[in-house]
């Protein structure tokens, strides 16, 4: 298919557990399908789950603005919905950060296609408030690598080696277009569709990083827990905003338990 989006996947070797639903991982603004590929996709395939990771437009190897048009939450939702339609069964959607709003948007528009949701240090279906300094920092990060570094360091608790933080920055710079990065920012900062989805009965697991000062436990208990009757909150010890990179084994363990319930 022309202008096809990048979808990476690892499938179970055995058919003995083929009743397990497929998992579709959706990345946040500073990542792409790569952030799931090393640890999470092989883990869940070994556990019997077909595991897929999508690079949203303007990220990874997926085409950007010139190929696929404007970048808004609706555009990302359409991309995800097209991938969901091609999966062999109803998936569990796992969205990190910005991806939290995206998986909720899929649930709002196509509830019959979603089995369960996992929000990983997620934004919500409501707008994210910014003061002037925060707005300048985040919007400036599209073109300023130093601001990207500062955001990643801050959201992981200013506690990880600068070498690792710089690697995440460098990957973001080399695997996202400026337009894609800016479009992702608008997508996660401005969603406002909570009224469409509040009260949904879909089972949800929301994972907050112990050291995430922005989207930690207090935030997700305010923005997710009151609105969804089957929402379970878990705080990931020793992690900030990127548990899939900081504590991948414990993250996989917590998600696998939720899938088995």
N, C-alpha and C positions, 0 to 999 in steps of 0.2 A: 504494500500500500504506500503510495507516495506521501511524503511528509509524515511517516509513521513515528509514533512516540517510542522512546526507548523503554522496553520492559525486560528486566532481568528476572530470571527465575531458576529455581532448583526444585526438581520433582523427586518424590520418594522413589527409592530403588525397588521397593516391594509393593505389590498390589494388595497385600494383606490388610492394609489399613486405609484403603481407598475411600472409605465412607467419611473420612475426615474432610471438613470443608476447606476450600482454598483460602489462603491468606493473601491479602493485598496490602502492601506497605506503601504509605504515602509520606514523602519527606517534607521537611520544613524549608525555610528560605535559604539557609546556608548549605544545603546538602543536595543530593540527587539520589538515584537508585543505589549508588555506591555505598552509602552509609549503612545499608542493610546487608550488603552482599557478603562481607567477610565473615560475620558471625551469625546473623539471624537467619538468613535464608538456608544455609546448610544445616543449622540446628533444627529448624522446624521440618525440613525435608527428612532428616534422619528420624524425627519423631512421627513421621507419617503424614505430614501436611504439605500439599502443594503450595510452594511459597513464591510469591511474585512481588517485584518492586518496580514502581513506575517512576521515571524521570519526567516531571512536568515540563511543559513547553518552556523553552528558554533555559533549561537546566540539563546537565549531563549531555547526552547525545540527541536529545529531542530538539526539533526545530524551534526557532524563536519567533519573534514578532513578524519578521518579514515573510515567514512561511505560513504562519497560522493566525495572524491577526492580533487584535488587542489582547492584553493580559489582564483579566479580571477574575474574581472568584467564580463567576459563571463559566468562563472559559475552562478553568481548571476542572470544574465540576463536570463539564461535558467530556473532557478527556478521560476522567476517572470512570464516568458512567459508560463510556464506550469500551473501556478495558473490562469493566465488570460484566458487560453483556457478553463478552467472549470467554469468560471463565466457565469451567465445566459445571459449577454449582454455585449456590448463593455463598458469597464469601464473608469472612470476617475482615472488616476494614480496620487498619491500624494506622493512625495518623499522628505524626510528630509535629508539635508546635503549630505552624500554619496549617498542617495537614489535619489538625483537630477540627478546625472550622470546615474544611473540605469534606471530611467524612460525615459530619453532621449535615452538611448541605445535601449530600447524596441521600442520607436518611430522610431528609425533608421532602425531596423530590421523587425518590424511588424507594419507599420503605420496604416494599416487598422483595427487593433485591439484596437486602442486608440481613445477615444472620446475627452478628454481634459487632460491637464497636470497641476499639481500644484507643483512648486518647493518651498520648505520651507527651508529658509536659505541654499540654495543648492550649491554644487559644480557644475561644468559645464562639457561640453564635451571636455574640454582642460585640459592639465596637470596643477596641482597646484604648483606654485614655492615655494621652501623652501631655506632659507639660512642655514648655517651650524648649528647654534643654534636651529633653528626651526626643522631641520631634526632630530637632536639628541633628542629633546623634544618629538616629535610625535612618532618616531620609538621606543624610549625608553619606551613609555607608555604601550606597550604590556605587559611588565613584572614589571613595576614600578607604584604602585598605587599613589604615590606622584605626578608623572608626569600627570597621568590621572586627579587628582584633579586640578593641575595647569592649564591644558588645559580647563577643564570645567569652572573653575572660570574665566579665562581670556576671553573665548568666550562668557560669559554672562555678561561681563563688570565689573568684580570684585565688584559686587554690591549686590549679594544675600547672604543669610545666609550660613555660612560654613556647617551648619547641612544639608541643602538641597543639597549642592554640594557633600557632603560626601555620602548622600543617592544615588545619581546618580552614583558615583564612585563604591559604594558597590554593587549596582545592576549590573553594568557593569562587575565587577569582578566575580560575582556569576552566571551570565547568558551569559557568552561568554567564549569560549576556547581561550587560548593564540594564537593558530593557526588561529582561526576565527577572532580574533581581528587584528592580523597582516595581514591576508588576506584582511580584510576590508580596512585597511590603504592603502595597495597597490592598491586596487580597486578604491578608491576615489582620491588618489593623482596622478594617472598616466593616466587617460583616455585621448585619443587623437583621437577623431573621429568627430570633428566639421565639417570637410569638407563633411562628409556623410549626415549631417542633417541640415546644414545652409539653411535658407529659408523655412523651413517647415511651413505650414499654420495652423497647429493645434493650437487651442486657448490655451494659457498658462497664468497662474497666478504665478508670482514669488514674494514671501514674504520674505522681509529682516527684521531682528530684529534691532530696533533702537540702541541697545547697543551691537551689534555683531561687534567686530573690525576686524574680519577676512572675513566674508562673508556678510557684510552689504550692504547698498544701493549702494555705489560707486562700489563695486565689481560686484554685479549682473547687474548693468547697463552697465558694461563693458563686462561681459562674457555671458550674455543672451540677453539683449535688442537689440543690433545691429543685431543679427543673426536671429531673429524670428519675422516676421511681425505682428503676433497677440499676442505679449507678453505684458502683463500688469504687472507693478511693484507696489507693495504695501509695505509700511514701517510699521511694527507692533510696535506701541508705547509701551514702558515699557517692552520690551522683548529683550533678547539677542539671543543666538543661538538655544534656545529650547522653542519656543513659545507654543508648545503643552503642555509643563509642566509649563511655566511661565505665560502665558496669554491665557488659553484654550478657554474661552468664546468668547473673541474677535477674536481669530483665527477662531473658528467655524463660527462666524458671517460673517467674510470676505470671507471664502471659500463658504459658503452657497449662498452669493450674487453672486459670480462668477458662481456657478453652475446654478443659476436661469437665468442668462443673456442669 
